[in-house]
Amino acid sequence: MTNLAEFRAAERMLAQQLAQLENMKQDTGLQRELAFNDELKALMQSYGYSARQALAILQSAS
């Protein structure tokens, strides 16, 4: 494959991936997960807990 052909193939793949990313950004489920993730990280930081510590607390609660 020539450099130009390889470049064009990579360009097409990138365009497809960007379109997929835009579609994913519109997904309400993903938006909720991202919001939860951000809120959880902020909560853990405000209490000074690591992800491992938070997980241990959640596992002990069940």
LINDA-V85885 format. One line per field, one symbol per residue. phi: phi as a letter, one per 40 degrees, with the letter a starting at -180 (. if undefined). A space follows every 10 residues. Layout:
BEGIN
phi = ???
END
This chain:
BEGIN
phi = .cdccccccc cccccccccc cccccccccc ccccccdccc cccccccgbc cccccccccc cc
END
